[in-house]
Amino acid sequence: MTLRALILASLVVNLAMAVATWRLWPRPSSRGSGVLAERTVVFNNGPLRTSSNGLRIDITITNSPPQFRWQTIARDSYTNYIASLRAVGCPEQTIRDLITAELTEENNRQRRALLAPLQADYWSHAMRGLAEALNDYEEKIDLIDARTTDQIDILLPQAKQGPVHFSVNGAQTGHLPVEKKDAVKALHERFSLAAAKFMDDPGVTKEEKDRQKKLLQQQLDGELKQLVTPEDYAEMQLRGSRHAEALRGMIGLDLSPEEMRKLVLVLERYEKSPGGSKPGQPGAEQKKAQEQELRDVLGDRYESYVRAQDSNYGQAYRIARRFDLPPETATQVDDVRKSVGEAAQALGKNSQLTRDQRREALLAVQREAESTVREILGEKASDAYQRVGGDWIRSLSASEPQP
């Protein structure tokens, strides 16, 4: 072979080796910046450090167990959570308390999110009665509660001890931001625990319990005033008033939110005024002035306000709503009830009637009352009303008339 051929062959071989070396040489990942990736792993025996293809792995060895933290327990599911708690020796009662508390808090979060619109617009919903406003939410609330109870029963069947009661921020704090709601709730819980210490003590007299409870209430009010604005505090007091609760329970009374607030303010003011025959009740003069202020707020609806406080009218009103009847039908039924009551009273006082004559007259009044109510409500609604609110009709034949 000539020298020229040898040189050419050598060049070809060197070129082939260079290409092969270039192809086989490791390169930084195209996804990175060229910096070696690092990873550290903890084992319990002996050091080890290795690197491969540009990935360096540092393995540090220690004979000391890692510090225990609750956060290190796997919580992909409550089943794993319970298993992990048991694995570290957590007592069963503590596990039950932890799981129940977490599920209950989750229940509260779901309820708060669901009821937030209702609580924020409290007075608008209160004027038609919060019980009625809650009807739109009952099915969803029941579903949330059922899911929570089922979870507790499935995860901790041995912990089932009757129904689980859930708590949630009520309408009294519905106008507050979430963080203020939670702060107010925590404040009340702290004072409740403080009160429980002496309220449950059999060695403390009733008088002393009342005195300490009054002092705690004053302290609670003082801290609340520091926690929320004066406007928010006044709104909380107004919503928490027993008069606000009573107005919420009234039906058939068409009030605007502002009118309802005014009514509560009037009732609160006269309740606290001196001169009443009993604590918390206005005297005769105050009642007269109170009635006038209520009339000023309500105008022609004052009589409806008085009627709405009558449970008998409430029964007729609910039946009318249930069967999509005009509200006036409830008023008509209630007027019949009052007229029948007056007639029965007159018959009872009529000394010229014999016992049989009086009984026959009462039966005639009863038949007329049944007929009139059926005519007003219709057959189905009348039958329903007789079952829930017809005691005054049945009593006409059940009672023993006296001369």
C-alpha positions as CSV (number, residue, x, y, z in Angstrom):
1,M,0.0,0.0,0.0
2,T,1.4,3.4,-0.9
3,L,2.0,6.1,1.7
4,R,-0.8,8.2,0.2
5,A,-3.3,5.3,0.8
6,L,-2.1,4.8,4.4
7,I,-2.6,8.5,5.2
8,L,-6.0,8.5,3.7
9,A,-7.1,5.4,5.7
10,S,-5.8,7.0,8.9
11,L,-7.8,10.1,8.3
12,V,-11.0,8.1,7.7
13,V,-10.5,6.1,10.9
14,N,-9.9,9.2,13.1
15,L,-12.9,10.9,11.6
16,A,-15.1,7.9,12.4
17,M,-13.8,7.8,16.0
18,A,-14.5,11.5,16.5
19,V,-18.1,11.2,15.2
20,A,-18.7,8.2,17.5
21,T,-17.3,10.0,20.5
22,W,-19.4,13.1,19.8
23,R,-22.6,11.0,19.6
24,L,-21.9,9.1,22.8
25,W,-20.8,12.0,24.9
26,P,-23.5,12.9,27.6
27,R,-25.2,16.3,27.2
28,P,-27.1,18.6,29.7
29,S,-30.9,18.2,29.4
30,S,-32.5,20.6,26.9
31,R,-35.1,21.4,29.5
32,G,-32.6,22.7,32.0
33,S,-30.0,25.4,32.1
34,G,-27.1,23.0,32.2
35,V,-26.8,23.0,36.0
36,L,-26.6,19.5,37.5
37,A,-29.8,18.3,39.2
38,E,-29.3,17.5,42.9
39,R,-31.2,15.2,45.3
40,T,-30.7,14.4,48.9
41,V,-32.0,11.2,50.5
42,V,-31.9,10.2,54.2
43,F,-31.1,6.7,55.2
44,N,-30.3,5.1,58.6
45,N,-26.9,3.5,57.9
46,G,-23.6,4.6,56.2
47,P,-22.9,7.4,53.7
48,L,-23.2,7.1,50.0
49,R,-22.7,9.6,47.3
50,T,-23.0,8.9,43.6
51,S,-23.5,10.6,40.2
52,S,-24.6,9.4,36.9
53,N,-25.2,11.1,33.5
54,G,-25.0,14.6,35.0
55,L,-27.5,13.8,37.8
56,R,-25.8,14.0,41.2
57,I,-27.4,12.2,44.1
58,D,-26.2,13.0,47.6
59,I,-27.3,10.4,50.2
60,T,-26.8,11.5,53.8
61,I,-26.8,8.8,56.5
62,T,-27.9,9.3,60.1
63,N,-28.6,6.9,62.9
64,S,-31.0,9.5,64.5
65,P,-34.7,9.1,63.7
66,P,-36.4,12.1,62.0
67,Q,-38.2,14.5,64.4
68,F,-41.9,13.6,64.7
69,R,-44.4,16.1,63.4
70,W,-48.2,15.7,63.0
71,Q,-47.9,17.2,59.6
72,T,-45.7,14.3,58.4
73,I,-48.6,11.9,58.8
74,A,-50.1,11.0,55.4
75,R,-53.6,12.4,54.9
76,D,-54.6,11.4,51.4
77,S,-57.8,10.2,53.0
78,Y,-59.3,10.0,56.5
79,T,-58.8,6.2,56.4
80,N,-55.0,6.7,55.9
81,Y,-55.1,9.5,58.5
82,I,-56.7,7.2,61.1
83,A,-54.2,4.4,60.3
84,S,-51.3,6.8,60.6
85,L,-52.6,8.1,64.0
86,R,-52.9,4.6,65.3
87,A,-49.4,3.7,64.0
88,V,-47.9,6.4,66.2
89,G,-49.8,5.2,69.2
90,C,-52.5,7.9,69.3
91,P,-55.3,6.9,71.8
92,E,-58.6,5.9,70.2
93,Q,-60.6,8.5,72.0
94,T,-58.2,11.2,70.8
95,I,-58.6,9.8,67.2
96,R,-62.3,10.0,67.5
97,D,-62.1,13.6,68.8
98,L,-59.7,14.7,66.0
99,I,-61.7,13.1,63.2
100,T,-65.1,14.3,64.5
101,A,-63.8,17.8,65.1
102,E,-62.3,18.0,61.6
103,L,-65.5,16.7,59.9
104,T,-67.6,19.0,62.0
105,E,-65.5,22.0,61.0
106,E,-65.7,21.0,57.4
107,N,-69.5,20.7,57.8
108,N,-69.5,24.2,59.3
109,R,-67.5,25.6,56.4
110,Q,-69.9,24.1,53.9
111,R,-72.9,25.5,55.8
112,R,-71.4,29.0,56.1
113,A,-70.7,29.1,52.4
114,L,-74.3,27.9,51.6
115,L,-76.0,30.3,54.0
116,A,-73.7,33.4,53.4
117,P,-76.2,35.1,51.1
118,L,-79.1,34.6,53.5
119,Q,-77.1,35.8,56.6
120,A,-75.7,38.8,54.8
121,D,-79.1,40.1,53.7
122,Y,-80.6,39.3,57.1
123,W,-83.4,41.9,57.3
124,S,-84.8,41.2,53.8
125,H,-85.2,37.5,54.6
126,A,-86.3,38.2,58.2
127,M,-89.4,40.1,57.1
128,R,-90.9,37.0,55.6
129,G,-89.6,34.8,58.5
130,L,-86.2,33.1,58.5
131,A,-87.9,29.8,58.9
132,E,-89.5,30.3,55.5
133,A,-86.3,31.6,54.0
134,L,-84.5,28.5,55.2
135,N,-86.9,26.3,53.3
136,D,-84.9,27.0,50.2
137,Y,-81.8,25.7,51.9
138,E,-83.1,22.8,54.0
139,E,-82.5,20.1,51.4
140,K,-78.9,21.1,50.9
141,I,-78.3,21.5,54.6
142,D,-79.7,18.0,55.2
143,L,-77.5,16.6,52.5
144,I,-74.4,18.3,54.1
145,D,-75.3,17.0,57.5
146,A,-76.1,13.5,56.2
147,R,-72.7,13.2,54.5
148,T,-70.9,14.3,57.6
149,T,-72.8,11.9,59.9
150,D,-72.3,9.1,57.4
151,Q,-68.5,9.8,57.3
152,I,-68.3,9.7,61.1
153,D,-70.3,6.4,61.2
154,I,-68.3,4.8,58.5
155,L,-64.8,5.9,59.7
156,L,-65.5,5.5,63.5
157,P,-68.5,3.1,63.9
158,Q,-67.7,2.5,67.6
159,A,-67.9,6.3,68.2
160,K,-71.6,6.5,67.2
161,Q,-73.4,7.9,70.2
162,G,-76.6,9.4,68.9
163,P,-77.0,12.4,66.5
164,V,-74.2,14.8,65.9
165,H,-75.0,18.4,66.6
166,F,-73.3,21.0,64.4
167,S,-72.8,24.7,65.1
168,V,-72.6,27.5,62.6
169,N,-72.4,31.3,62.8
170,G,-76.0,32.5,63.0
171,A,-77.8,35.5,61.7
172,Q,-76.6,37.7,64.5
173,T,-73.1,37.8,62.9
174,G,-74.2,37.3,59.3
175,H,-73.3,40.9,58.4
176,L,-69.7,40.5,59.5
177,P,-66.6,39.5,57.4
178,V,-65.5,35.9,57.8
179,E,-62.5,36.7,60.0
180,K,-64.7,38.8,62.3
181,K,-67.3,36.1,62.5
182,D,-64.6,33.6,63.6
183,A,-63.2,36.0,66.1
184,V,-66.7,36.6,67.7
185,K,-67.4,32.9,67.8
186,A,-64.0,32.2,69.5
187,L,-64.8,35.0,72.0
188,H,-68.2,33.6,72.9
189,E,-66.7,30.1,73.3
190,R,-64.0,31.4,75.6
191,F,-66.6,33.1,77.9
192,S,-68.8,30.0,77.7
193,L,-66.0,27.9,79.0
194,A,-65.3,30.4,81.8
195,A,-69.0,30.4,82.8
196,A,-69.1,26.6,82.8
197,K,-66.5,26.5,85.5
198,F,-68.8,28.0,88.1
199,M,-72.2,27.1,86.6
200,D,-71.4,23.4,87.0
201,D,-70.0,23.8,90.4
202,P,-72.5,22.5,93.0
203,G,-70.7,24.4,95.7
204,V,-71.6,27.8,94.2
205,T,-74.9,29.3,95.2
206,K,-77.5,30.4,92.7
207,E,-77.0,34.1,93.7
208,E,-73.3,33.8,93.2
209,K,-73.7,32.2,89.8
210,D,-76.1,34.9,88.7
211,R,-73.6,37.6,89.9
212,Q,-70.6,36.0,88.2
213,K,-72.7,35.4,85.0
214,K,-73.6,39.1,84.9
215,L,-70.0,40.1,85.3
216,L,-68.9,37.8,82.5
217,Q,-71.6,39.2,80.3
218,Q,-70.4,42.7,81.0
219,Q,-66.8,41.7,80.2
220,L,-68.0,39.9,77.0
221,D,-69.8,43.0,75.8
222,G,-66.7,45.1,76.5
223,E,-64.5,42.9,74.5
224,L,-67.1,42.7,71.7
225,K,-67.1,46.5,71.5
226,Q,-63.3,46.4,71.1
227,L,-63.5,43.7,68.4
228,V,-66.1,45.2,66.1
229,T,-67.1,48.7,65.0
230,P,-69.9,50.5,67.0
231,E,-72.2,50.1,63.9
232,D,-71.5,46.3,63.8
233,Y,-72.0,45.9,67.5
234,A,-75.4,47.8,67.4
235,E,-76.4,45.6,64.5
236,M,-75.5,42.4,66.4
237,Q,-77.5,43.5,69.4
238,L,-80.4,44.3,67.2
239,R,-80.3,41.0,65.4
240,G,-79.9,39.1,68.7
241,S,-82.9,40.9,70.3
242,R,-85.8,38.7,71.4
243,H,-88.1,41.1,69.6
244,A,-86.2,40.5,66.3
245,E,-86.7,36.7,66.9
246,A,-90.4,37.3,67.6
247,L,-90.9,39.3,64.5
248,R,-89.1,36.7,62.4
249,G,-91.7,34.2,63.6
250,M,-94.6,36.4,62.5
251,I,-96.3,35.5,59.3
252,G,-98.6,37.4,57.0
253,L,-97.0,40.7,57.9
254,D,-95.5,42.5,54.9
255,L,-92.5,44.5,56.2
256,S,-89.6,46.1,54.5
257,P,-86.2,45.5,56.2
258,E,-86.1,49.1,57.4
259,E,-89.6,48.8,58.9
260,M,-88.6,45.7,60.7
261,R,-85.5,47.4,62.2
262,K,-87.6,50.3,63.3
263,L,-90.1,48.0,65.1
264,V,-87.3,46.2,66.9
265,L,-85.8,49.5,68.0
266,V,-89.2,50.7,69.4
267,L,-89.8,47.5,71.2
268,E,-86.3,47.4,72.7
269,R,-86.5,51.0,73.9
270,Y,-89.8,50.6,75.7
271,E,-88.8,47.3,77.2
272,K,-85.9,49.0,78.9
273,S,-87.9,52.0,80.0
274,P,-88.7,52.3,83.7
275,G,-92.3,52.3,85.0
276,G,-93.4,48.7,84.1
277,S,-95.2,46.5,86.6
278,K,-92.7,43.7,85.8
279,P,-89.0,43.8,84.7
280,G,-88.7,43.9,80.9
281,Q,-92.3,45.0,80.5
282,P,-93.5,48.6,79.9
283,G,-96.1,50.1,82.1
284,A,-99.5,51.3,81.0
285,E,-98.4,54.7,79.9
286,Q,-95.4,53.3,78.1
287,K,-97.6,50.7,76.4
288,K,-99.8,53.5,75.1
289,A,-96.9,55.5,73.7
290,Q,-95.3,52.3,72.3
291,E,-98.5,51.5,70.5
292,Q,-98.6,54.9,68.9
293,E,-95.0,54.6,67.7
294,L,-95.8,51.2,66.2
295,R,-98.8,52.6,64.5
296,D,-96.6,55.4,63.1
297,V,-94.3,52.8,61.6
298,L,-97.0,50.4,60.3
299,G,-99.9,52.7,59.5
300,D,-102.9,50.6,58.4
301,R,-101.0,47.4,58.9
302,Y,-101.0,47.7,62.7
303,E,-104.0,45.4,63.0
304,S,-102.2,42.9,60.8
305,Y,-99.2,43.2,63.2
306,V,-101.4,42.4,66.2
307,R,-103.1,39.5,64.3
308,A,-99.7,38.1,63.2
309,Q,-98.9,37.4,66.9
310,D,-101.9,35.1,67.2
311,S,-100.9,31.4,66.7
312,N,-104.4,30.6,65.5
313,Y,-104.1,33.0,62.6
314,G,-100.7,31.6,61.9
315,Q,-102.1,28.1,61.3
316,A,-104.7,29.4,58.9
317,Y,-102.0,31.5,57.1
318,R,-99.7,28.5,56.6
319,I,-102.6,26.4,55.2
320,A,-103.4,29.2,52.8
321,R,-99.8,29.4,51.6
322,R,-99.5,25.6,51.3
323,F,-102.5,25.5,49.0
324,D,-101.6,28.6,47.1
325,L,-104.5,30.6,48.4
326,P,-104.6,34.4,48.8
327,P,-103.5,35.7,52.2
328,E,-107.0,37.2,52.7
329,T,-108.4,33.7,53.0
330,A,-106.5,33.2,56.3
331,T,-107.9,36.5,57.6
332,Q,-111.4,35.4,56.7
333,V,-111.0,32.0,58.5
334,D,-109.7,33.8,61.5
335,D,-112.6,36.2,61.5
336,V,-114.9,33.2,61.4
337,R,-113.1,31.7,64.4
338,K,-113.5,35.0,66.4
339,S,-117.2,35.2,65.5
340,V,-117.8,31.6,66.5
341,G,-116.0,32.2,69.8
342,E,-118.2,35.2,70.6
343,A,-121.4,33.2,69.7
344,A,-120.3,30.3,71.9
345,Q,-119.6,32.6,74.8
346,A,-123.0,34.3,74.4
347,L,-124.7,30.9,74.4
348,G,-122.9,29.9,77.5
349,K,-124.1,33.0,79.3
350,N,-127.7,32.6,78.2
351,S,-129.5,31.3,81.3
352,Q,-132.8,30.9,79.5
353,L,-131.5,27.9,77.5
354,T,-131.7,24.4,78.8
355,R,-128.6,22.2,78.6
356,D,-130.0,20.3,75.6
357,Q,-131.0,23.6,73.9
358,R,-127.5,25.0,74.5
359,R,-125.8,21.9,73.1
360,E,-128.1,21.8,70.1
361,A,-127.3,25.5,69.4
362,L,-123.6,24.9,69.7
363,L,-123.8,22.0,67.3
364,A,-125.6,24.3,64.8
365,V,-122.8,26.9,65.2
366,Q,-120.3,24.1,64.7
367,R,-121.9,23.0,61.4
368,E,-122.1,26.5,60.2
369,A,-118.4,27.1,61.0
370,E,-117.3,23.9,59.2
371,S,-119.4,24.9,56.2
372,T,-118.1,28.5,56.1
373,V,-114.4,27.4,56.4
374,R,-114.9,24.8,53.7
375,E,-116.4,27.5,51.4
376,I,-113.4,29.8,52.1
377,L,-110.6,27.3,51.8
378,G,-112.0,24.6,49.5
379,E,-112.3,21.0,50.4
380,K,-108.7,19.9,50.5
381,A,-107.3,22.9,52.3
382,S,-110.3,22.8,54.7
383,D,-109.6,19.2,55.6
384,A,-105.9,20.0,56.2
385,Y,-106.8,23.0,58.3
386,Q,-109.2,20.9,60.4
387,R,-106.4,18.5,61.2
388,V,-103.9,21.2,62.4
389,G,-105.9,24.2,63.4
390,G,-109.5,23.1,63.8
391,D,-109.5,22.6,67.6
392,W,-111.8,25.6,68.0
393,I,-114.4,23.9,65.8
394,R,-114.2,20.5,67.4
395,S,-114.4,22.0,70.9
396,L,-117.9,23.2,70.2
397,S,-119.3,19.7,70.5
398,A,-116.7,18.3,72.9
399,S,-117.2,20.9,75.6
400,E,-119.9,20.7,78.3
401,P,-121.8,24.0,78.1
402,Q,-122.5,25.7,81.4
403,P,-125.5,28.0,81.9
